[in-house]
Amino acid sequence: MLVLLVICLTAWLHRVYVERENRHRHQAERELQSINQLQLQAVVGWQQQSLRDAEMLVEDTLLSAALGRWLGDGEVSAREGVRRRLRALNELGHYTAVHFVDSAGTVLLSNRADDGREGTRVPLADLGALRSALSSAKAVMAEPVSDRAFAFPFISVFAPLYDDEVAIGAVWLVQDLRSVLLPLLEPWPTPSQTARSGVVWRDGEQARYLNAPRGVKAAVLQYRYPLDGNPAAVVQALGGVRGVFYASDEQGRAVMAMASPVFGTRWLLLSSVEVAEVFADVRRREILALALPVSLLLLASAGVFGIVLRRAWQRERVLTQALQRSLGGLEAQLRVDPLTGVANRRALDEAASFQLALAVRGETPLALLMIDVDHFKLYNDHYGHPAGDQCLKTLAAALQAHVGRAGELVARYGGEEFAVLLPLTDGKAALDLAQRMCEAVRRLQIPHAASTVASHATVSIGVAWLKADAVTVEYARTHRVAPEGGPEGGLEWPLMRELFEQADAALYEAKRLGRDQAVLNVDPDGEVR
């Protein structure tokens, strides 16, 4: 009977082990697939942004006309105007060099007159992309190249230009692969010793690698792998296998791999992680879980069941604690604006309700600043959305540097609007801080050629505050209501909503008075108007 019980228990534990291993495998496959797709989106986004930059140059008739005047009439001022445009693109974009080349690939004009590039030629490997761009009248991205033309591995984008429908050359945009593409591939978002991603493509009978595989010491674009029919993941991927599959890496280690094509290129994004790492922990845990209950059952069946239950409870507690830690980190991320790194609207709403409750119960002042970047839509239209995003990051950092006391909070309110919550701060102190913030933004000297206020970026700030000693706890309690459409049991303070409305009104007044200033909207008694 005891032997039969042991056999049944062993069979049951083996089935549990197989089910848990399969579940863990599916979870690991989903994680690998998600990471591969996130990195693929980043690579495609970079590629499309580079082509968009080039297409803007193709459609720039003023640039083509200036080049026509210089090439046709020898107009020096037109040449220098074009050079300034190339230099601006070099400084504002993610480009290492920007040149104008003729149809034969000779550099006629560089973004810098003293860099020695004028008169040199486009690398032979890029001439095909140049000819394709000129014949199709569309921006074309070349293949990655390692050439003596530059001291680093690079990739080129050609933007063809025409004067009266006659091709006069192309703008040659050069990017350093080490700074624009590798950072999108090499960081792995989860803890792992063997996981990696890389870009590969077929080059004759070999696989060409952008970044070398794990464990191989080779520079960018210097590693190749023979396509001789072995079961390596790169061979299968270039042979047509897509999605998640199992293979070996370049050193023969078993890996779980995921291959995805990069749209519009010959590239494949290949992500992999060693199978031994994926299943090491689960196998060790499950083997122990199998061996210990069986061995203890030989001593006493009651003891075996007790130990199994205890271990299950312990594992559940560890997993629960790990889950709680993960959820805590995720909860914190949900309260941070991903672009600027300051608090988001959700964090602001929660902090506002909490600080108002403290202010009412402690009879202390509470102030609010509403901040709007002046003519930000014009900024985006003039400089482009990537530059607009960088502008918001810089402004958010400048605003964040002016707060530091407990409870003070800078948050992105939406679009180009920010809000600053200031507990224990009256109207005069809040207005002083708002004026310092205006001045800090001016000192940044962020160019804003499209603004009607100044030649640099500016902000307008509306200030409102309430004097909590003039607000009774009973009044606050009777004016605290369930928000319409909000979560069940959720409460909000209409008094706080009034404070936001008055700060908005002050912000509107600051804009009406000419922008680039702070306006206080609080009456002398501290009542929110």
Long-range contacts (C-beta under 8 A, 24 or more apart in sequence): 2-297, 2-298, 2-301, 5-297, 5-301, 6-294, 6-297, 6-298, 9-293, 9-294, 9-297, 9-304, 10-290, 10-294, 13-289, 13-290, 13-293, 13-294, 14-290, 16-286, 17-286, 17-287, 17-289, 17-290, 20-282, 20-286, 21-279, 21-282, 21-283, 21-286, 24-278, 24-279, 24-282, 25-278, 25-279, 28-256, 28-273, 28-278, 29-244, 29-256, 31-190, 32-195, 32-244, 32-256, 32-257, 32-258, 32-271, 32-272, 32-273, 33-243, 33-244, 33-258, 35-188, 35-189, 35-190, 35-195, 35-197, 35-271, 36-197, 36-258, 36-260, 36-269, 36-271, 37-260, 38-189, 39-184, 39-185, 39-197, 39-269, 39-271, 40-260, 40-262, 40-269, 42-184, 43-181, 43-184, 43-185, 43-199, 43-262, 43-269, 44-262, 44-263, 46-180, 46-181, 46-184, 47-141, 47-262, 47-264, 47-265, 49-386, 50-141, 50-157, 50-173, 50-175, 51-139, 51-141, 51-157, 53-89, 53-93, 53-157, 53-159, 53-173, 54-139, 54-157, 54-158, 54-159, 54-171, 54-173, 55-138, 55-139, 55-159, 57-89, 57-139, 57-159, 57-161, 57-171, 58-137, 58-138, 58-139, 58-159, 58-160, 58-161, 63-161, 64-161, 64-162, 64-163, 64-168, 65-163, 67-100, 67-161, 67-163, 67-168, 67-169, 68-163, 68-164, 68-168, 71-108, 71-163, 71-168, 72-163, 79-109, 82-109, 83-109, 83-110, 83-111, 83-113, 86-110, 86-111, 86-171, 87-111, 87-112, 89-171, 89-173, 92-383, 92-387, 93-173, 94-175, 94-179, 94-180, 95-173, 95-174, 95-175, 96-150, 96-152, 96-154, 96-174, 96-175, 96-176, 96-179, 97-150, 97-172, 97-174, 98-171, 98-172, 98-173, 98-174, 99-171, 99-172, 99-174, 100-161, 100-169, 100-170, 100-171, 100-172, 101-130, 101-169, 101-170, 101-172, 102-168, 102-169, 103-130, 103-134, 103-167, 103-168, 103-169, 103-170, 105-130, 107-172, 108-169, 120-149, 122-149, 122-156, 122-172, 123-147, 123-149, 126-156, 126-158, 129-156, 129-158, 130-158, 130-170, 130-172, 133-158, 133-159, 133-160, 133-170, 134-158, 134-160, 134-167, 134-170, 136-160, 137-162, 141-264, 141-265, 143-201, 143-266, 144-177, 144-181, 144-210, 144-220, 144-221, 145-221, 146-219, 146-220, 146-221, 146-222, 150-174, 150-176, 152-176, 152-177, 152-178, 153-177, 153-178, 153-219, 153-220, 153-221, 155-180, 155-181, 177-210, 177-220, 177-221, 178-220, 181-210, 182-210, 182-211, 182-220, 185-210, 185-211, 185-269, 186-211, 192-273, 192-277, 193-277, 194-253, 194-255, 194-273, 194-274, 194-276, 194-277, 195-271, 195-272, 195-273, 195-277, 196-271, 196-272, 196-273, 197-269, 197-270, 197-271, 197-272, 198-269, 198-270, 199-262, 199-267, 199-268, 199-269, 199-270, 200-234, 200-237, 200-238, 200-267, 200-268, 200-270, 201-238, 201-265, 201-266, 201-267, 201-268, 202-227, 202-238, 202-266, 207-234, 207-235, 207-238, 210-267, 213-249, 213-250, 213-251, 214-249, 215-250, 215-251, 216-250, 225-250, 233-257, 233-259, 233-270, 233-272, 234-270, 237-268, 237-270, 238-268, 246-275, 249-274, 285-315, 337-396, 337-411, 337-412, 339-389, 339-392, 339-393, 339-412, 340-392, 340-393, 340-396, 340-397, 340-412, 341-393, 341-396, 341-397, 342-396, 342-399, 342-400, 342-410, 342-411, 342-412, 342-418, 343-409, 343-410, 343-411, 343-412, 344-411, 344-412, 345-411, 345-412, 345-413, 345-414, 347-409, 347-411, 348-409, 348-411, 348-413, 348-419, 348-421, 349-492, 351-407, 351-409, 351-411, 351-421, 352-421, 352-493, 352-496, 352-500, 353-491, 353-492, 353-493, 353-496, 355-407, 355-421, 355-423, 356-476, 356-493, 356-495, 356-496, 356-499, 357-476, 357-493, 358-407, 358-423, 359-423, 359-466, 359-468, 360-468, 360-471, 360-473, 360-476, 360-495, 361-473, 362-468, 363-468, 363-469, 364-423, 364-424, 364-468, 364-469, 365-424, 365-425, 365-426, 365-427, 365-465, 365-466, 365-467, 365-468, 365-526, 366-421, 366-422, 366-423, 366-424, 366-425, 366-465, 366-466, 366-468, 366-499, 367-421, 367-422, 367-425, 367-426, 367-427, 367-429, 367-430, 367-463, 367-464, 367-465, 368-419, 368-420, 368-421, 368-422, 368-430, 368-463, 368-464, 368-465, 368-499, 368-500, 368-503, 369-419, 369-420, 369-422, 369-430, 369-433, 369-434, 369-437, 369-461, 369-462, 369-463, 369-503, 369-518, 370-413, 370-417, 370-418, 370-419, 370-461, 370-462, 370-464, 370-500, 370-503, 370-504, 370-506, 370-507, 371-399, 371-417, 371-418, 371-419, 371-420, 371-437, 371-459, 371-460, 371-461, 371-462, 371-507, 372-416, 372-417, 372-418, 372-459, 372-460, 372-461, 372-507, 372-511, 373-416, 373-417, 373-457, 373-458, 373-459, 374-448, 374-451, 374-453, 374-457, 374-458, 374-459, 374-460, 374-511, 374-515, 374-516, 375-448, 375-450, 375-451, 375-452, 375-453, 375-515, 376-415, 376-416, 378-448, 378-450, 378-451, 379-448, 379-450, 379-451, 379-457, 381-450, 382-448, 382-449, 382-450, 391-446, 391-457, 392-416, 394-444, 394-446, 395-441, 395-444, 395-446, 395-457, 395-459, 398-437, 398-440, 398-441, 398-444, 399-437, 399-440, 401-440, 402-433, 402-436, 402-437, 402-440, 419-500, 419-503, 422-465, 425-465, 426-465, 426-467, 426-526, 427-463, 427-465, 427-520, 427-522, 427-526, 430-463, 430-465, 430-520, 431-463, 431-518, 431-520, 434-461, 434-463, 434-518, 435-517, 435-518, 437-461, 437-518, 438-516, 438-517, 438-518, 442-516, 453-514, 453-515, 453-516, 454-516, 458-515, 458-516, 459-516, 460-507, 460-510, 460-511, 460-515, 460-516, 460-517, 460-518, 461-506, 461-507, 461-510, 461-517, 461-518, 461-519, 462-502, 462-503, 462-504, 462-505, 462-506, 462-507, 462-508, 462-509, 462-510, 462-518, 462-519, 462-521, 463-503, 463-506, 463-518, 463-519, 463-520, 463-521, 463-522, 464-499, 464-500, 464-502, 464-503, 464-505, 464-506, 464-520, 464-521, 464-522, 464-528, 465-499, 465-522, 465-526, 465-528, 466-495, 466-499, 466-522, 466-526, 466-527, 466-528, 467-525, 467-526, 467-527, 469-526, 470-525, 470-526, 470-527, 471-495, 495-528, 498-528, 499-528, 502-528, 502-529, 505-529
